[in-house]
Amino acid sequence: MTATTATTTPPAKKPRWTNQWLELYDEVIQTGLCTGCAGCVISCPHDVIGYDHQAGGYKPFHLEDELGPGDCVHGQKGCTTCTRACPRFRTWEADADEHLFARTREPDEMSGIYQDVLLTRASDDYVHRMGQDGGLVSALLIWALDHGYIDAALTSFVEGDGTSWKAVPGVASTKDEVLASAGSRYTYSANTLALDDALDRGFSKLALVGMSCQSSVPPVMWHRKVGKISKPIIFNIGLLCSKTFDDAIFPELFEAKYGLKKEEMVKMNIKGVFQIWMRNGDYHEVPLKECHAWTREGCKCCPDFSAEHADISTGGIGENNDWTLTIVRTDLGREIISRMIADGSILARPGDEDPGAIDLMRRLSIVSRRRWPGTAEASVKVGVPPPKKKKKA
C-alpha cells in the first residue's frame, strides 16, 4: 500500500503595496472623496503633507515643489504611508471592518456592524448640562480618564475666547478640559491633528473623538500596518454625522440674513432645523434647506453617517434632547459602557424604546451611502436600495 501525502495550495500573497501620494492625489483628493480627516498628514514620516484649515479648504496638500502638487519624491522612492492611512482610499471600509470585526458588513448592515443600541445620558447633572444632548461623550472621556483607560483625548475646542465658533483640534486631559470642549459646532475640525501635541506632552493612551471619517482612520492604519503613529489611539468615539458646514455659514447666512452674530451664540443643535440659542436668551430656527449651500466639500461624497468604525458611535437623533443614541460596536466599547452603567456614571435605556431614532439612523445611513460615487470602490454601496421614485402629480 502506497502512502499518499495531501497537498494544499498556499494562500496567495497579497500584492506589494506600492500606492503613494500620486495615487492618493488622483483617486481621493482630486475626485472629491477626501473628507479632510488628516490621516495622511499625521502619518507622513517625512512631514511633507500640509493641511488647509481655512474656510473653503479643510484638505491636505503636498509641501514640496519638486514634482508638483500631485506627486512626491519620497513616494517615488517607495514611501506609501499616506495611502495606507487614508480612510477613503480603495478598500478602506472592508479593511477597517476586517480589523475590528474579523468580517465585512452584510448588505443589510447599512449603519455598519454593532453589538448594542442604547439610549444613554450622563448621570451627573453638570456634565449632562454642559454636554450635547445626553452628555455621553463628555461622560465617556471623564470616566475613561478617571479609570486609566486613557490619559488624554483628541477632540475639538472653540478657538480663542469661545465666541468665534471656529472649531479647532485640541487635547483634553482633565475633566475641566473635557467640559470646555463639550458641545457641537457643526463646522469641521480635523481632531487627528492634535496627535502631535498629545505626544509632545507625554500622553500615550489616547481617545479620539471625531466625525465618522476620522473614526475610520485608526483601524485603517492598523489593518494596513502604517506603523507606530496609530498605536497611541486606543479608544475611538465616533459622532453620527450627515454633513458639516463651511465656517462661512456664520457671516454669509446666520448674520447676513437673520442678524445672528456668532459672538452672541451660546449653543446650537440640529433637530430637523438648525437650532441656535443666543446669549440674551433668544432662540432661533434656520431651515436646513437654507444651509445646504454651505455644505463642506469634503462631506458631499462621504458614505458614512453612523461612524461605523468607532468603538462607540453617538448622536442626538432621538426624539428626546436629553438622551444620546449610543451604538456599541466593539468589545472595548461594550466593556466601558457596561462598567459605566454598573457604577451609575451613565443612565441607559434600550434603544428600541425610541424606534424612530433607530429607523432614522438607518435611513440617514442609506442616504449617505447613496452619495458615494459609482466610480469609487463598489463594495461601499453593496446593499444600498435605490431611491424611491417620486409619484407623478
FENURVEN-V184154 format. One line per field, one symbol per residue. phi: phi as a letter, one per 30 degrees, with the letter a starting at -180 (. if undefined). burial: + if it has 9 or more other ideal C-beta (glycine too) atoms within 8 Angstrom, else -. Layout:
phi=???
burial=???
This chain:
phi=.cdccdcbdddddddddbdbeeddddccddcjddcidiedddcddchcccbccdeicibdbdcdcecidcbbedddcjdbeddddddbchdeddddedddbiacddedcdcidacbbbcbaddddddddddchdideddeddddddcidbcabdbbbcdidjcdhddbdaccbbedddddcdjcciccbddedddedddddidbbccccadedddddeddeddchdkdeddddcbbccceacabcdedddddbdddccicdddcdcababbibdcbccedjdbbbcededdedcededcdcdccdchdcddbcbaccddcdcbcdbccccddedddddddddcidbcbbddddbddddddedddddeddddddddcedddcdidddddddddd
burial=----------------+-+++++++++++-+-++++++++++++---++-++-----+++++-------+++++++--+++++++++++--++++++++++---+---++++++-+++++++++--++-++++++++++++++++---++-+++++++----+++++++++++---+++-++--+-+++++++++-+++-+-+-++++++++++++++++++++-+--++-++-+++++++-++++++++--+++--+-+-+-++--+++--++++++-----+-+-+-++--+++++++++++++++++++++++++----++++++++--++-++-+++---++-++-+--+--++-+++-++++++++++--+--+++-++---------
